[in-house]
Amino acid sequence: MIKAFKDAIPILEKMEDAGFEAYFVGGAVRDYLLEKPINDIDIATSATPEEVKAIFPHTIDVGIAHGTVMVVWNHYTYEITTFRTESTYVDYRRPEQVFFVRELKEDLMRRDFTINAMAMDKKGHIIDYFQSQNALSKKEIKTVGNPNERFQEDALRIMRGIRFVSTLGFQLEDETLKGIVDNKHLLSKIAVERVTMEFEKLLQGQWCSDALVILLATKMHLYLPMLESAEKGISKLAEIPLFKLTLTEKWIVLLLCIGIKDKQHIEVFLRSWKLSVKQIKNTQKIIYWILEREKATCWSDQMLYFATLSVAISAEKVYQLLWNQENNPIISTLEEQYIKLPIKSKEELVIGGNDLLHWTNKQAGPWIKEILSLVETKVVERIIPNDKQLIKEWLIECHQI
């Protein structure tokens, strides 16, 4: 058993000492068996939330209505959830009621896929009621029970299923795949923010291309924001190796594959996915510089300065990927080129508005910003040094002041 579980064993033991059952459950057990890194460890127990709170001195109510209490233990936090079953679902997402139960099997029956429906006790023994380990060995994503029931309970599971194709490299079991095809329209009932979270995880998976192929084959894209008519673009995206890109860069490749390049349409598209204003502006800026890069043979100092280094690197990565320039060494030299720039920002200019006012005895006005912008550009281009006296002489010589 790995250290992450060993550190949490005392929590299970304290609950057992109090007369309750407690197990490690969910994705942590799955990833442990797959020998993948473990992120969060979730614990399920027969104890009710109030009983859990009576056992541990430091707890936080994070989802107590649904049976979840966060326990603080040795400076780490663990979510402990009471065994539960759920009533009929509303809005294809949330159970109308949650019922606490004392049996582990009843709790595991409500989970989405068999690979997530295992439990492990403190000795490392796996409790497997649904042939979950068999599904792991077959690299198969299969719902717990009837696929139609699982997807109609919570339609976000449709996105989760295809996301697991991308992150685990598994295939969808035939009946589960049919359930996705039959229920994909329910994705329109789900909050966009939830769909976006799953789609972003899909984009970041090692087997993203496989997932995108299934997304097209099942026609799930018809129910995703602004992708109804993007079949050719998604097909192109599926052929591109995205694994070296950041999440923002992957969104950019998607936008370019479906032909969205101008600032306004970028905003409309990303707003439909509920991305933040900061993300949208950053994406717009990178795409602008990709298009500028397309016109140039290389990055000029002026381009690099106004783009900033991080934007330029992202733009160059995407440019190389889409224009088949993967052996181009420019990325490795951009940082060196940036370091050698005379200035990195306008704040590094040795002159300011007060200097211009002093030199000209003119009234303040828009002309100051215009001249400072001109000087900034000429310093970056190395036409004039970043020296106050030399800048003054240049401005006089050019009749700017």
N, C-alpha and C positions, 0 to 999 in steps of 0.2 A: 504493500500500500504506500502511495506517495505521501510526502510530507504534508501537503495541503489537507488531506483527509486525516492523517494522524493528529494534526493540531486540533482538529474538531472533534475527535473521539471523546474527550472529556464531556462535551456537550451532550452527546448521545448517552453517555454513562450517567450523567446527572438526571436525565429524564427517565432512564430505565430504573435508577435507584428510587425515583419518586413513583414508580409503578406504571410508567407509560412506555409505549413502543416509540422508537425513533430511528430513522434511516436517512442515508444520503439518497437523493433522488434526482431525476431529470438529466439535463445536459451534461452535468459534471460526471455522472456515472458513465454516460455514453462516451464522452471524450476520454475518460480514464481507460476504458476498454479499447478505444481506438489509439491509445498512446499519444493523444494530442494534449497540448497545454490546457490546463484547467484554469478558468477564470473565477467565476463565483461558485461557491458550494451552497446548494439549497438542501434543507433538511425538512422532512415530513414527519409528523408525529401524531399519535393518538390523543395527545393532550390538547385541550382547548386553549385559545389564546390567553384566557385568564389563568389557566393552570400553568402555562409556560411562564407567564409573568411572575407567578408565585415562586417558581423554581429559581429564576435568575435575577440578580439584583439590578442589572443594567439592561433595560430593554427600551425599544422605541416602537410606538404604534405606527407602522407604515402602511398597513392594509388590513386592519383588525376586523373590518366588516367581512372580509373574505378569508379570514383565518390566519393572516400573516403578522408575525411579530419579529422585529429585528432584535437579535441578542448581541450585545457587545461582550466579546470574550478575548482576553489577552490582546487588546488593542485592535482586534479584527471584528468585523460585523458579519453575522450570519442570519439569513432569512429563514425563519422556522414557520412552517405552515401546517395547520391542522388538517388531518385527513378529511376530505370533503367530497360531496357529490353536488351536482348542480341541477337546477330545475330547467324548464324550458328557457330558451334564449330569446332575448329581445334585440332587434336591429341586427340580427345575424352576427352578434359580437359579444354581448354581455349576458350572463345568466340572470334570470329574473330573481332567483333566490339561491343561496348557498346553504347546504346542510352539512353540519359537522358529523362525521362518523368515526367509528373506532377501528375499522378494518382497512388495512393497507390496500388490499386488492380493489376495494370500492374506489379508493382515491386514484389508483393508477388507471382504472378503467376510463376515467374522464379525460385522459391526456390525448394529445393529438396523434402522434405517430409512435409505433411500437419501439423505435430506437430511443424514445424519450420516456418510455413507460417502465423503466427498470428501477429497482432500489438496491441499495447495498448496506449491509449491517456493519457494525463496528469491527468485525473480524474480516471484512472483505468479501463475505459471501454475497452472491448476487441473487436477488429475488426476481424471478422472471416468469410472469404469468402468461405472456403473450408472444412467446417465441421471439423475443426481442434480440437475443444474442444470435439467433439464426438469421434474422434480418441484417444484423451487423456483418455477419460473415458473408452474406450474399450481396452486401452493399445495396440494400433495398430499402426504399422509403415506403412504408405501408401504414395506413391508418389503424388505430386501435378500434376494431369493430367496423361497422358499416361506413364506407367513405362518404356517402350522401349525408348521413346523420352527422358525422363529424364536421363536414364543411358547412352544413346548414346551421349547425350550432354556432360556429365561429368561422366566417368566411375568410378571415385573415389567414387561416390555416392553408388556404390555397396558395397564397404567396409564400408562406413558410415552407411548404413542400418543395416548391421550385427553388427556393433559397437554399435548401439543404442539398439539392442537386449541385449547386454552385460551390458551396463551402465544403461539402464532404466528398464530392465526386461519385455519389450514389445515383441509382436509377429509380424511377418511380415504378412501384409494383402496378401491374396491369389494371386492377380494379381501382386502385387509388388514382391512377392517371385518368381513367374513365370518369371517376368522380369529379376530378378537376375540370374536365371537358364539360360535364353536365351542369356544373355549378359555378363556372367562371363568372357568369353574369352577376353573381352576388358580390363581386369585388366592388361594384358601384355603390354598394350599401355601406362600405367601410370608410371610416375617416381617412382622408388623404394622407395625413401625417403618419398614420400606422402603415399604410401601404408604402409610403416613401422609405420608412425605416427598413422594411424588408427588402425593397428594391435596391437600396444602397448596400445592404449586406450581400445581396446577389451580385452586384457589380464588383464587389471586393473579393469574391470567391475565386479560388484557383481554377475552378471549372466553370467559370462564368459563361464561356461560349456554349457549353452543353446546355446550360439553363436557358440561355437566350433562344437556342434552337427549339427547345420544348415550349417556351413562351409563345413562339410563333406558331408552332404546330398545333397547339391547343387553342390558338387565337385569344389568349389572355390579354394580349396587347390592346384589343378592342375596348377593354374596360379599364385601361390605365390612362392617366391624364395626358391628353394630346398625342397619344400614340396610335390612334385609330387608323390613320393613313400612313403610318411609318414603317410598313412591312419591309420595304427595300432597305431603308436605313438601318433597321434592327438586324436584318440579314447581313448587311455589310459590317455592322458592329461585331456580330458573332464571329467574323473572320479575323478580327484584329486582336493581337495579344495584348491585353490590357493590364497584365499583372505587374508591370513596372511603374504604373501610373498611380498618382494619388487619387482619392475619391473625386476631388474637383476636376482633375484632368480627365477622369472617366466620363463625368457629366459633359465635359466639353467635347470629347470624341463623339458621344451620342448626339449632341446638338449638331455637330458638323456632318455626321453621317446622315442625318435626316434633313440637312440643308438649312438649318437655322444659324444665321451668321450676324444679322444686324441687331443692334442694341435693343430696340423695342421688342422684337420677337423673342429674343433671349429672355427678357424680363417676363413676358407673358407666359412663356413655356415654364420657366422655373417657379414662377408664382403659382402656377397650377399644381405644382408638386409641393407647395408650401415651404420652399427653401427661404432662408433668411435674406434680408436686404444685403447684409454683408457678403454672403455667398454669391448672390446675384451680381453685385458690383464687381467682385473679384473675377467672376466668370466672364463678364462683359469685357473687362480690361484684358484678360489673357487672350480671348478670342480676337480682340482688336489687334493685338500685337502678333498673333499668328498670321493674320491677314497682311499685316505690314511686312512680316518676315517673308511671306510668300513672294513679295515684290522685290526683295533684296537678295543679293548673293550671300551676305553675311550680316552680322549685327554691327552697325556703326556705333561709335561711342555715344552719339546723340540718341539713337534708338535704345541702347542699353540703359542710359541714364534716365530717360523719361519712362521707360517700362519698369524699372527697378530690377534687381537681380533675380528675386524669387519669381516674378512674373515672366521674365525673359527665359529662365530655365524651364518653367512649365510650358511656355509657348514653343520653345525649341523642341522639347520632348514630344509634344503632340505633332508638331510640324514634321519631325523626322519620322514619326510612326505612320502618319497618313501619306507622306510623300516618299516613303520607302528610302529614307536616308539614314538607316539605322547605324551605319558604319561611320557616319559623319562625326568627326571629333570635336565639333564646335562646342558642345555642352561642357566638356572638360576644360575648355579655355575661357568660357564666359566669366567665371569667377575671377580668374587672373586678369582678364580685361577690365572687369569692374573695379578691382582693387586699384588699378592704374589710372582710373578716371581722375581728372583734376579736382573735381568736387563730386560729392555723392547726393547733395541736396542743395536747394537754393539758400538754406540757412548758412551754408558754408561760404557764400559769397562775401568778400571783404567789404563790399559797399552795400548801402541800404538807401531808403528813401530820404533820410535826413542829409546824406551826402549829396544827393542830387539837388535837393532844395538849397543847400549851402553853396553848391557850385554855380547854380543858375539864378538864384534870387527870384524864382518863379513861384506862383501859387501851386499848392498841392492839387493834384487831379489825376485822372486816369493815365496821363502820360508817364507818371512815375512807374506804374506797373508795367507798362509797355517797354520802357527802357530797361528796367531790371530784368524782364524776360529776355530781351535781346542780349543783354550782357551775359546772362546765365547760359544761353545757347552758345555764344561765342567762346566762353570760357571752357565749356564742355568740349567744343570742337577744337580747342587749343589755338584758336585764332588770336586770342589775347590771354596773357597769364592772369591768374587770380591775385592781382596786385593793385592796390587802390590807385596809386599814381599812374600806373600804366593804363588802367581802365579809364581814368579821367582823360588822359592824353588821347586815347583811342576815340572816346566819345566826342571830344572837341574836333579831332581830325575828320571824323565822319559827319560832323555837323548835327550831332544828336543833342548836344547841349551848347 
